[in-house]
């Protein structure tokens, strides 16, 4: 008896294995895309927060204090700044929070010394 070709059962098993392989790869690709999107969002938010930190740190006292409790939109992100006086007369803590859809994405803090007020 000479069996040439594939039986129906072999074809069904082959298709099932191919389908399982495709589903696994699609799941991996979907997960990678989601991680990539979240990483880009986090990086964008950190860059925005860093820009605000650098801008605030360059200010003299009169302009510096204007950034306290500042809330504004920067593209699709909301930026909230807060300035808190620390121990001593000239030491301030600057906090910049970046949120998107009311979810905090980035939170940076720094200290600033104000001289000769």
C-alpha positions in Angstrom: 0.0 0.0 0.0 1.4 3.3 -1.1 0.2 6.4 1.0 1.1 9.5 -0.9 -0.1 12.9 0.3 -1.7 14.0 3.6 -4.7 12.6 5.3 -7.5 14.9 6.5 -6.4 14.4 10.2 -2.8 15.5 9.4 -4.1 18.6 7.7 -6.4 19.5 10.7 -3.5 18.9 13.2 -1.1 21.1 11.1 -3.7 23.9 10.9 -4.3 23.7 14.7 -0.5 24.0 15.4 -0.2 26.9 13.0 -3.2 28.6 14.6 -1.7 28.2 18.1 1.6 29.6 16.9 0.0 32.6 15.3 -2.1 33.3 18.5 1.0 33.1 20.7 3.0 35.5 18.4 0.1 38.0 18.2 -0.2 38.0 21.9 3.5 38.7 22.3 3.4 41.5 19.7 0.3 43.1 21.4 2.1 43.0 24.7 5.2 44.6 23.3 3.2 47.3 21.6 1.4 48.1 24.9 4.7 48.3 26.8 6.2 50.5 24.1 3.2 52.9 24.3 3.4 53.1 28.1 7.2 53.7 28.0 6.8 56.5 25.4 4.1 58.1 27.6 6.3 57.9 30.7 9.3 59.3 28.8 7.3 62.2 27.4 5.9 63.0 30.9 9.4 62.9 32.4 10.7 65.2 29.7 7.9 67.7 30.4 8.5 67.5 34.1 12.2 68.0 33.6 11.6 71.1 31.4 9.4 72.6 34.1 12.0 71.8 36.8 14.8 73.5 34.7 12.6 76.5 34.0 11.6 77.0 37.6 15.2 76.6 38.9 16.4 79.4 36.6 13.9 81.9 38.1 14.6 84.6 40.6 12.4 84.8 43.7 9.7 87.1 42.2 9.2 84.9 39.1 10.0 81.6 41.0 7.0 82.0 43.4 4.6 82.4 40.4 5.1 78.7 39.7 3.5 77.7 43.1 0.3 75.8 42.6 0.5 76.2 38.8 -1.8 73.9 36.8 -1.7 73.9 33.1 -2.0 71.6 30.1 1.0 70.7 28.0 -0.3 68.8 25.0 -2.3 65.8 26.4 -0.7 66.1 29.8 -1.6 68.2 32.8 1.3 69.7 34.7 0.9 70.6 38.4 3.7 72.4 40.2 4.0 73.0 43.9 6.6 74.9 45.9 7.1 74.2 49.6 9.4 76.1 51.9 11.8 73.8 53.7 13.8 74.4 56.9 15.6 77.7 56.8 14.7 80.9 55.0 16.1 80.3 51.6 15.4 76.6 50.9 12.4 75.5 48.8 11.3 72.1 47.5 9.9 72.2 44.0 7.5 69.4 43.0 6.3 68.8 39.4 3.6 66.3 38.7 2.5 65.3 35.3 -0.8 63.5 34.8 -2.8 62.2 31.9 -6.5 61.3 32.3 -6.2 62.0 36.1 -3.5 59.3 36.4 0.0 60.4 37.6 2.6 59.6 35.0 5.7 61.4 36.4 6.6 63.1 39.6 9.9 65.0 40.0 11.3 66.9 43.0 14.2 69.3 43.4 15.5 71.8 45.9 16.1 75.4 45.1 18.0 78.0 47.2 16.9 81.6 46.8 19.6 84.1 47.6 19.1 87.8 48.5 15.4 88.1 48.6 
